[in-house]
Amino acid sequence: MSDPINRYSDNVPGPYYVDDQCIICGLCDELAPSIFKISQDGDHNVVHRQPQTESEVALAEEVLSSCPVEAICNDGS
């Protein structure tokens, strides 16, 4: 389960983030490349743009629920 304490610092600010449980499976950046991408270091994924529209939020939630290691979170802020 994702934890804000373990949030990668290179996620953009906002409610969605990827934490250190990420295994770079490629699911999030494949399903939602406008929101998720591989980090500059290449060792984890990050949220590079917070979802803005209802459809983007729905997509982010779909990806969150599909993450095999629960490394994606919406903290509701």
PyMOL Python script that loads the backbone (N, CA, C, O; Angstrom):
from pymol import cmd

cmd.read_pdbstr("""\
ATOM      1  N   MET A   1       0.833  -1.183   0.000  1.00  0.00           N
ATOM      2  CA  MET A   1       0.000   0.000   0.000  1.00  0.00           C
ATOM      3  C   MET A   1       0.876   1.243   0.000  1.00  0.00           C
ATOM      4  O   MET A   1       1.861   1.313   0.735  1.00  0.00           O
ATOM      5  N   SER A   2       0.520   2.222  -0.821  1.00  0.00           N
ATOM      6  CA  SER A   2       1.338   3.422  -0.925  1.00  0.00           C
ATOM      7  C   SER A   2       1.276   4.244   0.365  1.00  0.00           C
ATOM      8  O   SER A   2       0.304   4.180   1.117  1.00  0.00           O
ATOM      9  N   ASP A   3       2.319   5.003   0.594  1.00  0.00           N
ATOM     10  CA  ASP A   3       2.457   5.760   1.834  1.00  0.00           C
ATOM     11  C   ASP A   3       3.081   7.112   1.523  1.00  0.00           C
ATOM     12  O   ASP A   3       4.141   7.162   0.898  1.00  0.00           O
ATOM     13  N   PRO A   4       2.449   8.223   1.945  1.00  0.00           N
ATOM     14  CA  PRO A   4       3.000   9.551   1.658  1.00  0.00           C
ATOM     15  C   PRO A   4       4.430   9.747   2.159  1.00  0.00           C
ATOM     16  O   PRO A   4       5.185  10.532   1.586  1.00  0.00           O
ATOM     17  N   ILE A   5       4.796   9.053   3.204  1.00  0.00           N
ATOM     18  CA  ILE A   5       6.162   9.161   3.730  1.00  0.00           C
ATOM     19  C   ILE A   5       7.166   8.641   2.708  1.00  0.00           C
ATOM     20  O   ILE A   5       8.301   9.111   2.647  1.00  0.00           O
ATOM     21  N   ASN A   6       6.739   7.664   1.905  1.00  0.00           N
ATOM     22  CA  ASN A   6       7.625   7.042   0.921  1.00  0.00           C
ATOM     23  C   ASN A   6       7.445   7.609  -0.486  1.00  0.00           C
ATOM     24  O   ASN A   6       7.916   7.023  -1.461  1.00  0.00           O
ATOM     25  N   ARG A   7       6.767   8.743  -0.587  1.00  0.00           N
ATOM     26  CA  ARG A   7       6.519   9.408  -1.864  1.00  0.00           C
ATOM     27  C   ARG A   7       7.847   9.851  -2.481  1.00  0.00           C
ATOM     28  O   ARG A   7       8.683  10.460  -1.814  1.00  0.00           O
ATOM     29  N   TYR A   8       8.026   9.535  -3.773  1.00  0.00           N
ATOM     30  CA  TYR A   8       9.229  10.022  -4.450  1.00  0.00           C
ATOM     31  C   TYR A   8       9.153  11.540  -4.576  1.00  0.00           C
ATOM     32  O   TYR A   8       8.099  12.090  -4.898  1.00  0.00           O
ATOM     33  N   SER A   9      10.255  12.203  -4.326  1.00  0.00           N
ATOM     34  CA  SER A   9      10.284  13.671  -4.332  1.00  0.00           C
ATOM     35  C   SER A   9      10.164  14.262  -5.730  1.00  0.00           C
ATOM     36  O   SER A   9       9.884  15.452  -5.873  1.00  0.00           O
ATOM     37  N   ASP A  10      10.372  13.442  -6.772  1.00  0.00           N
ATOM     38  CA  ASP A  10      10.284  13.983  -8.125  1.00  0.00           C
ATOM     39  C   ASP A  10       8.891  13.869  -8.736  1.00  0.00           C
ATOM     40  O   ASP A  10       8.719  14.158  -9.921  1.00  0.00           O
ATOM     41  N   ASN A  11       7.883  13.449  -7.948  1.00  0.00           N
ATOM     42  CA  ASN A  11       6.498  13.589  -8.377  1.00  0.00           C
ATOM     43  C   ASN A  11       6.149  15.074  -8.356  1.00  0.00           C
ATOM     44  O   ASN A  11       6.635  15.809  -7.497  1.00  0.00           O
ATOM     45  N   VAL A  12       5.317  15.523  -9.285  1.00  0.00           N
ATOM     46  CA  VAL A  12       4.862  16.909  -9.221  1.00  0.00           C
ATOM     47  C   VAL A  12       3.935  17.048  -8.012  1.00  0.00           C
ATOM     48  O   VAL A  12       3.301  16.074  -7.608  1.00  0.00           O
ATOM     49  N   PRO A  13       3.850  18.238  -7.438  1.00  0.00           N
ATOM     50  CA  PRO A  13       2.951  18.433  -6.292  1.00  0.00           C
ATOM     51  C   PRO A  13       1.500  18.152  -6.677  1.00  0.00           C
ATOM     52  O   PRO A  13       1.076  18.420  -7.801  1.00  0.00           O
ATOM     53  N   GLY A  14       0.760  17.615  -5.736  1.00  0.00           N
ATOM     54  CA  GLY A  14      -0.648  17.338  -5.951  1.00  0.00           C
ATOM     55  C   GLY A  14      -1.053  16.038  -5.306  1.00  0.00           C
ATOM     56  O   GLY A  14      -0.239  15.376  -4.663  1.00  0.00           O
ATOM     57  N   PRO A  15      -2.308  15.668  -5.473  1.00  0.00           N
ATOM     58  CA  PRO A  15      -2.830  14.507  -4.758  1.00  0.00           C
ATOM     59  C   PRO A  15      -2.306  13.158  -5.245  1.00  0.00           C
ATOM     60  O   PRO A  15      -2.194  12.223  -4.452  1.00  0.00           O
ATOM     61  N   TYR A  16      -1.987  13.041  -6.517  1.00  0.00           N
ATOM     62  CA  TYR A  16      -1.507  11.757  -7.039  1.00  0.00           C
ATOM     63  C   TYR A  16       0.012  11.697  -6.955  1.00  0.00           C
ATOM     64  O   TYR A  16       0.708  12.676  -7.226  1.00  0.00           O
ATOM     65  N   TYR A  17       0.509  10.523  -6.573  1.00  0.00           N
ATOM     66  CA  TYR A  17       1.956  10.338  -6.510  1.00  0.00           C
ATOM     67  C   TYR A  17       2.291   8.862  -6.618  1.00  0.00           C
ATOM     68  O   TYR A  17       1.424   7.999  -6.481  1.00  0.00           O
ATOM     69  N   VAL A  18       3.562   8.588  -6.864  1.00  0.00           N
ATOM     70  CA  VAL A  18       4.116   7.231  -6.874  1.00  0.00           C
ATOM     71  C   VAL A  18       5.083   7.144  -5.697  1.00  0.00           C
ATOM     72  O   VAL A  18       5.864   8.065  -5.456  1.00  0.00           O
ATOM     73  N   ASP A  19       5.026   6.031  -4.967  1.00  0.00           N
ATOM     74  CA  ASP A  19       5.952   5.866  -3.842  1.00  0.00           C
ATOM     75  C   ASP A  19       7.009   4.809  -4.137  1.00  0.00           C
ATOM     76  O   ASP A  19       7.065   4.260  -5.237  1.00  0.00           O
ATOM     77  N   ASP A  20       7.831   4.537  -3.160  1.00  0.00           N
ATOM     78  CA  ASP A  20       9.009   3.689  -3.372  1.00  0.00           C
ATOM     79  C   ASP A  20       8.701   2.202  -3.534  1.00  0.00           C
ATOM     80  O   ASP A  20       9.624   1.387  -3.575  1.00  0.00           O
ATOM     81  N   GLN A  21       7.443   1.838  -3.624  1.00  0.00           N
ATOM     82  CA  GLN A  21       7.077   0.451  -3.920  1.00  0.00           C
ATOM     83  C   GLN A  21       7.091   0.178  -5.427  1.00  0.00           C
ATOM     84  O   GLN A  21       6.941  -0.969  -5.846  1.00  0.00           O
ATOM     85  N   CYS A  22       7.270   1.221  -6.242  1.00  0.00           N
ATOM     86  CA  CYS A  22       7.228   1.107  -7.704  1.00  0.00           C
ATOM     87  C   CYS A  22       8.273   0.117  -8.210  1.00  0.00           C
ATOM     88  O   CYS A  22       9.439   0.152  -7.815  1.00  0.00           O
ATOM     89  N   ILE A  23       7.817  -0.770  -9.100  1.00  0.00           N
ATOM     90  CA  ILE A  23       8.717  -1.767  -9.701  1.00  0.00           C
ATOM     91  C   ILE A  23       8.929  -1.500 -11.197  1.00  0.00           C
ATOM     92  O   ILE A  23       9.462  -2.349 -11.911  1.00  0.00           O
ATOM     93  N   ILE A  24       8.519  -0.343 -11.660  1.00  0.00           N
ATOM     94  CA  ILE A  24       8.643   0.075 -13.066  1.00  0.00           C
ATOM     95  C   ILE A  24       8.040  -0.979 -14.000  1.00  0.00           C
ATOM     96  O   ILE A  24       8.662  -1.375 -14.985  1.00  0.00           O
ATOM     97  N   CYS A  25       6.847  -1.417 -13.686  1.00  0.00           N
ATOM     98  CA  CYS A  25       6.200  -2.426 -14.532  1.00  0.00           C
ATOM     99  C   CYS A  25       5.770  -1.849 -15.882  1.00  0.00           C
ATOM    100  O   CYS A  25       5.569  -2.596 -16.840  1.00  0.00           O
ATOM    101  N   GLY A  26       5.628  -0.533 -15.959  1.00  0.00           N
ATOM    102  CA  GLY A  26       5.267   0.112 -17.211  1.00  0.00           C
ATOM    103  C   GLY A  26       3.782   0.319 -17.413  1.00  0.00           C
ATOM    104  O   GLY A  26       3.375   0.950 -18.388  1.00  0.00           O
ATOM    105  N   LEU A  27       2.965  -0.200 -16.512  1.00  0.00           N
ATOM    106  CA  LEU A  27       1.523  -0.098 -16.667  1.00  0.00           C
ATOM    107  C   LEU A  27       1.048   1.353 -16.646  1.00  0.00           C
ATOM    108  O   LEU A  27       0.288   1.761 -17.523  1.00  0.00           O
ATOM    109  N   CYS A  28       1.478   2.132 -15.669  1.00  0.00           N
ATOM    110  CA  CYS A  28       0.962   3.491 -15.536  1.00  0.00           C
ATOM    111  C   CYS A  28       1.366   4.387 -16.702  1.00  0.00           C
ATOM    112  O   CYS A  28       0.537   5.130 -17.227  1.00  0.00           O
ATOM    113  N   ASP A  29       2.623   4.325 -17.109  1.00  0.00           N
ATOM    114  CA  ASP A  29       3.038   5.192 -18.209  1.00  0.00           C
ATOM    115  C   ASP A  29       2.539   4.684 -19.559  1.00  0.00           C
ATOM    116  O   ASP A  29       2.523   5.439 -20.531  1.00  0.00           O
ATOM    117  N   GLU A  30       2.132   3.417 -19.632  1.00  0.00           N
ATOM    118  CA  GLU A  30       1.524   2.908 -20.860  1.00  0.00           C
ATOM    119  C   GLU A  30       0.060   3.331 -20.956  1.00  0.00           C
ATOM    120  O   GLU A  30      -0.403   3.739 -22.021  1.00  0.00           O
ATOM    121  N   LEU A  31      -0.672   3.232 -19.832  1.00  0.00           N
ATOM    122  CA  LEU A  31      -2.091   3.573 -19.832  1.00  0.00           C
ATOM    123  C   LEU A  31      -2.354   5.073 -19.774  1.00  0.00           C
ATOM    124  O   LEU A  31      -3.344   5.553 -20.329  1.00  0.00           O
ATOM    125  N   ALA A  32      -1.478   5.812 -19.110  1.00  0.00           N
ATOM    126  CA  ALA A  32      -1.702   7.252 -18.917  1.00  0.00           C
ATOM    127  C   ALA A  32      -0.400   8.038 -19.067  1.00  0.00           C
ATOM    128  O   ALA A  32       0.080   8.620 -18.094  1.00  0.00           O
ATOM    129  N   PRO A  33       0.177   8.063 -20.268  1.00  0.00           N
ATOM    130  CA  PRO A  33       1.456   8.757 -20.450  1.00  0.00           C
ATOM    131  C   PRO A  33       1.381  10.271 -20.248  1.00  0.00           C
ATOM    132  O   PRO A  33       2.407  10.924 -20.057  1.00  0.00           O
ATOM    133  N   SER A  34       0.188  10.821 -20.291  1.00  0.00           N
ATOM    134  CA  SER A  34       0.060  12.255 -20.037  1.00  0.00           C
ATOM    135  C   SER A  34       0.175  12.578 -18.549  1.00  0.00           C
ATOM    136  O   SER A  34       0.330  13.740 -18.172  1.00  0.00           O
ATOM    137  N   ILE A  35       0.100  11.554 -17.708  1.00  0.00           N
ATOM    138  CA  ILE A  35       0.154  11.750 -16.257  1.00  0.00           C
ATOM    139  C   ILE A  35       1.400  11.111 -15.639  1.00  0.00           C
ATOM    140  O   ILE A  35       2.033  11.701 -14.763  1.00  0.00           O
ATOM    141  N   PHE A  36       1.748   9.915 -16.093  1.00  0.00           N
ATOM    142  CA  PHE A  36       2.864   9.153 -15.513  1.00  0.00           C
ATOM    143  C   PHE A  36       4.000   8.995 -16.514  1.00  0.00           C
ATOM    144  O   PHE A  36       3.772   8.906 -17.721  1.00  0.00           O
ATOM    145  N   LYS A  37       5.221   8.961 -16.000  1.00  0.00           N
ATOM    146  CA  LYS A  37       6.379   8.668 -16.844  1.00  0.00           C
ATOM    147  C   LYS A  37       7.477   8.073 -15.979  1.00  0.00           C
ATOM    148  O   LYS A  37       7.413   8.114 -14.750  1.00  0.00           O
ATOM    149  N   ILE A  38       8.480   7.522 -16.640  1.00  0.00           N
ATOM    150  CA  ILE A  38       9.646   7.003 -15.936  1.00  0.00           C
ATOM    151  C   ILE A  38      10.471   8.190 -15.441  1.00  0.00           C
ATOM    152  O   ILE A  38      10.619   9.189 -16.144  1.00  0.00           O
ATOM    153  N   SER A  39      10.995   8.073 -14.246  1.00  0.00           N
ATOM    154  CA  SER A  39      11.790   9.147 -13.658  1.00  0.00           C
ATOM    155  C   SER A  39      13.038   9.428 -14.481  1.00  0.00           C
ATOM    156  O   SER A  39      13.460   8.609 -15.298  1.00  0.00           O
ATOM    157  N   GLN A  40      13.612  10.580 -14.255  1.00  0.00           N
ATOM    158  CA  GLN A  40      14.840  10.956 -14.957  1.00  0.00           C
ATOM    159  C   GLN A  40      15.966   9.964 -14.676  1.00  0.00           C
ATOM    160  O   GLN A  40      16.798   9.705 -15.544  1.00  0.00           O
ATOM    161  N   ASP A  41      15.991   9.410 -13.465  1.00  0.00           N
ATOM    162  CA  ASP A  41      16.996   8.412 -13.107  1.00  0.00           C
ATOM    163  C   ASP A  41      16.710   7.047 -13.728  1.00  0.00           C
ATOM    164  O   ASP A  41      17.596   6.196 -13.813  1.00  0.00           O
ATOM    165  N   GLY A  42      15.457   6.847 -14.164  1.00  0.00           N
ATOM    166  CA  GLY A  42      15.086   5.588 -14.795  1.00  0.00           C
ATOM    167  C   GLY A  42      14.838   4.442 -13.835  1.00  0.00           C
ATOM    168  O   GLY A  42      14.733   3.293 -14.262  1.00  0.00           O
ATOM    169  N   ASP A  43      14.742   4.734 -12.540  1.00  0.00           N
ATOM    170  CA  ASP A  43      14.579   3.643 -11.585  1.00  0.00           C
ATOM    171  C   ASP A  43      13.207   3.590 -10.920  1.00  0.00           C
ATOM    172  O   ASP A  43      12.992   2.790 -10.009  1.00  0.00           O
ATOM    173  N   HIS A  44      12.286   4.429 -11.362  1.00  0.00           N
ATOM    174  CA  HIS A  44      10.909   4.402 -10.867  1.00  0.00           C
ATOM    175  C   HIS A  44      10.042   5.282 -11.763  1.00  0.00           C
ATOM    176  O   HIS A  44      10.549   6.051 -12.580  1.00  0.00           O
ATOM    177  N   ASN A  45       8.738   5.158 -11.596  1.00  0.00           N
ATOM    178  CA  ASN A  45       7.820   6.040 -12.300  1.00  0.00           C
ATOM    179  C   ASN A  45       7.431   7.188 -11.393  1.00  0.00           C
ATOM    180  O   ASN A  45       7.565   7.106 -10.172  1.00  0.00           O
ATOM    181  N   VAL A  46       6.947   8.258 -12.000  1.00  0.00           N
ATOM    182  CA  VAL A  46       6.485   9.428 -11.256  1.00  0.00           C
ATOM    183  C   VAL A  46       5.234   9.990 -11.923  1.00  0.00           C
ATOM    184  O   VAL A  46       4.930   9.693 -13.079  1.00  0.00           O
ATOM    185  N   VAL A  47       4.524  10.807 -11.160  1.00  0.00           N
ATOM    186  CA  VAL A  47       3.465  11.631 -11.731  1.00  0.00           C
ATOM    187  C   VAL A  47       4.161  12.885 -12.240  1.00  0.00           C
ATOM    188  O   VAL A  47       4.728  13.647 -11.457  1.00  0.00           O
ATOM    189  N   HIS A  48       4.118  13.099 -13.554  1.00  0.00           N
ATOM    190  CA  HIS A  48       4.786  14.288 -14.107  1.00  0.00           C
ATOM    191  C   HIS A  48       3.799  15.402 -14.398  1.00  0.00           C
ATOM    192  O   HIS A  48       4.199  16.535 -14.667  1.00  0.00           O
ATOM    193  N   ARG A  49       2.483  15.080 -14.344  1.00  0.00           N
ATOM    194  CA  ARG A  49       1.444  16.096 -14.500  1.00  0.00           C
ATOM    195  C   ARG A  49       0.195  15.579 -13.809  1.00  0.00           C
ATOM    196  O   ARG A  49      -0.270  14.476 -14.096  1.00  0.00           O
ATOM    197  N   GLN A  50      -0.345  16.373 -12.904  1.00  0.00           N
ATOM    198  CA  GLN A  50      -1.565  15.975 -12.210  1.00  0.00           C
ATOM    199  C   GLN A  50      -2.740  15.992 -13.184  1.00  0.00           C
ATOM    200  O   GLN A  50      -2.799  16.849 -14.066  1.00  0.00           O
ATOM    201  N   PRO A  51      -3.674  15.055 -13.035  1.00  0.00           N
ATOM    202  CA  PRO A  51      -4.850  15.062 -13.909  1.00  0.00           C
ATOM    203  C   PRO A  51      -5.651  16.346 -13.712  1.00  0.00           C
ATOM    204  O   PRO A  51      -5.785  16.848 -12.596  1.00  0.00           O
ATOM    205  N   GLN A  52      -6.179  16.865 -14.817  1.00  0.00           N
ATOM    206  CA  GLN A  52      -6.887  18.147 -14.771  1.00  0.00           C
ATOM    207  C   GLN A  52      -8.383  18.019 -15.043  1.00  0.00           C
ATOM    208  O   GLN A  52      -9.179  18.755 -14.460  1.00  0.00           O
ATOM    209  N   THR A  53      -8.767  17.114 -15.904  1.00  0.00           N
ATOM    210  CA  THR A  53     -10.167  16.988 -16.297  1.00  0.00           C
ATOM    211  C   THR A  53     -10.785  15.770 -15.613  1.00  0.00           C
ATOM    212  O   THR A  53     -10.079  14.936 -15.046  1.00  0.00           O
ATOM    213  N   GLU A  54     -12.101  15.682 -15.677  1.00  0.00           N
ATOM    214  CA  GLU A  54     -12.782  14.524 -15.095  1.00  0.00           C
ATOM    215  C   GLU A  54     -12.317  13.222 -15.741  1.00  0.00           C
ATOM    216  O   GLU A  54     -12.154  12.207 -15.063  1.00  0.00           O
ATOM    217  N   SER A  55     -12.106  13.259 -17.052  1.00  0.00           N
ATOM    218  CA  SER A  55     -11.667  12.027 -17.730  1.00  0.00           C
ATOM    219  C   SER A  55     -10.236  11.664 -17.327  1.00  0.00           C
ATOM    220  O   SER A  55      -9.917  10.481 -17.211  1.00  0.00           O
ATOM    221  N   GLU A  56      -9.385  12.641 -17.115  1.00  0.00           N
ATOM    222  CA  GLU A  56      -8.019  12.358 -16.656  1.00  0.00           C
ATOM    223  C   GLU A  56      -8.021  11.822 -15.225  1.00  0.00           C
ATOM    224  O   GLU A  56      -7.248  10.921 -14.898  1.00  0.00           O
ATOM    225  N   VAL A  57      -8.881  12.370 -14.378  1.00  0.00           N
ATOM    226  CA  VAL A  57      -8.997  11.865 -13.006  1.00  0.00           C
ATOM    227  C   VAL A  57      -9.486  10.423 -13.028  1.00  0.00           C
ATOM    228  O   VAL A  57      -8.970   9.580 -12.293  1.00  0.00           O
ATOM    229  N   ALA A  58     -10.479  10.135 -13.865  1.00  0.00           N
ATOM    230  CA  ALA A  58     -10.982   8.764 -13.994  1.00  0.00           C
ATOM    231  C   ALA A  58      -9.872   7.825 -14.464  1.00  0.00           C
ATOM    232  O   ALA A  58      -9.751   6.704 -13.969  1.00  0.00           O
ATOM    233  N   LEU A  59      -9.067   8.281 -15.414  1.00  0.00           N
ATOM    234  CA  LEU A  59      -7.951   7.475 -15.909  1.00  0.00           C
ATOM    235  C   LEU A  59      -6.918   7.253 -14.806  1.00  0.00           C
ATOM    236  O   LEU A  59      -6.432   6.135 -14.631  1.00  0.00           O
ATOM    237  N   ALA A  60      -6.582   8.298 -14.070  1.00  0.00           N
ATOM    238  CA  ALA A  60      -5.619   8.163 -12.975  1.00  0.00           C
ATOM    239  C   ALA A  60      -6.134   7.185 -11.923  1.00  0.00           C
ATOM    240  O   ALA A  60      -5.361   6.401 -11.371  1.00  0.00           O
ATOM    241  N   GLU A  61      -7.422   7.227 -11.646  1.00  0.00           N
ATOM    242  CA  GLU A  61      -8.001   6.301 -10.676  1.00  0.00           C
ATOM    243  C   GLU A  61      -7.973   4.867 -11.190  1.00  0.00           C
ATOM    244  O   GLU A  61      -7.758   3.929 -10.423  1.00  0.00           O
ATOM    245  N   GLU A  62      -8.190   4.703 -12.490  1.00  0.00           N
ATOM    246  CA  GLU A  62      -8.108   3.366 -13.089  1.00  0.00           C
ATOM    247  C   GLU A  62      -6.692   2.815 -12.959  1.00  0.00           C
ATOM    248  O   GLU A  62      -6.497   1.654 -12.598  1.00  0.00           O
ATOM    249  N   VAL A  63      -5.715   3.653 -13.256  1.00  0.00           N
ATOM    250  CA  VAL A  63      -4.317   3.230 -13.144  1.00  0.00           C
ATOM    251  C   VAL A  63      -3.970   2.930 -11.686  1.00  0.00           C
ATOM    252  O   VAL A  63      -3.300   1.940 -11.395  1.00  0.00           O
ATOM    253  N   LEU A  64      -4.423   3.779 -10.780  1.00  0.00           N
ATOM    254  CA  LEU A  64      -4.178   3.562  -9.357  1.00  0.00           C
ATOM    255  C   LEU A  64      -4.698   2.192  -8.929  1.00  0.00           C
ATOM    256  O   LEU A  64      -4.002   1.447  -8.239  1.00  0.00           O
ATOM    257  N   SER A  65      -5.909   1.866  -9.335  1.00  0.00           N
ATOM    258  CA  SER A  65      -6.483   0.580  -8.917  1.00  0.00           C
ATOM    259  C   SER A  65      -5.854  -0.605  -9.644  1.00  0.00           C
ATOM    260  O   SER A  65      -6.003  -1.744  -9.203  1.00  0.00           O
ATOM    261  N   SER A  66      -5.155  -0.356 -10.748  1.00  0.00           N
ATOM    262  CA  SER A  66      -4.522  -1.429 -11.520  1.00  0.00           C
ATOM    263  C   SER A  66      -3.072  -1.684 -11.130  1.00  0.00           C
ATOM    264  O   SER A  66      -2.503  -2.703 -11.521  1.00  0.00           O
ATOM    265  N   CYS A  67      -2.470  -0.790 -10.377  1.00  0.00           N
ATOM    266  CA  CYS A  67      -1.052  -0.930 -10.015  1.00  0.00           C
ATOM    267  C   CYS A  67      -0.844  -2.235  -9.253  1.00  0.00           C
ATOM    268  O   CYS A  67      -1.475  -2.443  -8.217  1.00  0.00           O
ATOM    269  N   PRO A  68       0.022  -3.114  -9.741  1.00  0.00           N
ATOM    270  CA  PRO A  68       0.187  -4.429  -9.113  1.00  0.00           C
ATOM    271  C   PRO A  68       0.835  -4.400  -7.730  1.00  0.00           C
ATOM    272  O   PRO A  68       0.715  -5.362  -6.972  1.00  0.00           O
ATOM    273  N   VAL A  69       1.517  -3.307  -7.397  1.00  0.00           N
ATOM    274  CA  VAL A  69       2.175  -3.232  -6.092  1.00  0.00           C
ATOM    275  C   VAL A  69       1.642  -2.079  -5.235  1.00  0.00           C
ATOM    276  O   VAL A  69       2.218  -1.761  -4.195  1.00  0.00           O
ATOM    277  N   GLU A  70       0.545  -1.456  -5.671  1.00  0.00           N
ATOM    278  CA  GLU A  70      -0.101  -0.367  -4.939  1.00  0.00           C
ATOM    279  C   GLU A  70       0.861   0.784  -4.650  1.00  0.00           C
ATOM    280  O   GLU A  70       0.876   1.338  -3.551  1.00  0.00           O
ATOM    281  N   ALA A  71       1.656   1.129  -5.650  1.00  0.00           N
ATOM    282  CA  ALA A  71       2.638   2.202  -5.489  1.00  0.00           C
ATOM    283  C   ALA A  71       2.086   3.570  -5.869  1.00  0.00           C
ATOM    284  O   ALA A  71       2.770   4.580  -5.700  1.00  0.00           O
ATOM    285  N   ILE A  72       0.856   3.618  -6.382  1.00  0.00           N
ATOM    286  CA  ILE A  72       0.243   4.876  -6.797  1.00  0.00           C
ATOM    287  C   ILE A  72      -0.819   5.245  -5.772  1.00  0.00           C
ATOM    288  O   ILE A  72      -1.575   4.388  -5.314  1.00  0.00           O
ATOM    289  N   CYS A  73      -0.873   6.515  -5.417  1.00  0.00           N
ATOM    290  CA  CYS A  73      -1.813   6.959  -4.398  1.00  0.00           C
ATOM    291  C   CYS A  73      -2.459   8.278  -4.779  1.00  0.00           C
ATOM    292  O   CYS A  73      -1.893   9.082  -5.519  1.00  0.00           O
ATOM    293  N   ASN A  74      -3.647   8.476  -4.259  1.00  0.00           N
ATOM    294  CA  ASN A  74      -4.340   9.757  -4.300  1.00  0.00           C
ATOM    295  C   ASN A  74      -4.572  10.122  -2.861  1.00  0.00           C
ATOM    296  O   ASN A  74      -5.416   9.519  -2.198  1.00  0.00           O
ATOM    297  N   ASP A  75      -3.840  11.101  -2.358  1.00  0.00           N
ATOM    298  CA  ASP A  75      -3.993  11.461  -0.940  1.00  0.00           C
ATOM    299  C   ASP A  75      -5.120  12.454  -0.719  1.00  0.00           C
ATOM    300  O   ASP A  75      -5.366  12.867   0.415  1.00  0.00           O
ATOM    301  N   GLY A  76      -5.814  12.846  -1.792  1.00  0.00           N
ATOM    302  CA  GLY A  76      -6.989  13.697  -1.659  1.00  0.00           C
ATOM    303  C   GLY A  76      -6.719  15.160  -1.418  1.00  0.00           C
ATOM    304  O   GLY A  76      -7.655  15.925  -1.186  1.00  0.00           O
ATOM    305  N   SER A  77      -5.453  15.578  -1.465  1.00  0.00           N
ATOM    306  CA  SER A  77      -5.165  16.993  -1.184  1.00  0.00           C
ATOM    307  C   SER A  77      -5.460  17.885  -2.370  1.00  0.00           C
ATOM    308  O   SER A  77      -5.270  19.098  -2.292  1.00  0.00           O
TER     309      SER A  77
END
""", "prot")
cmd.dss("prot")
cmd.show_as("cartoon", "prot")
cmd.util.cbc("prot")
cmd.orient("prot")
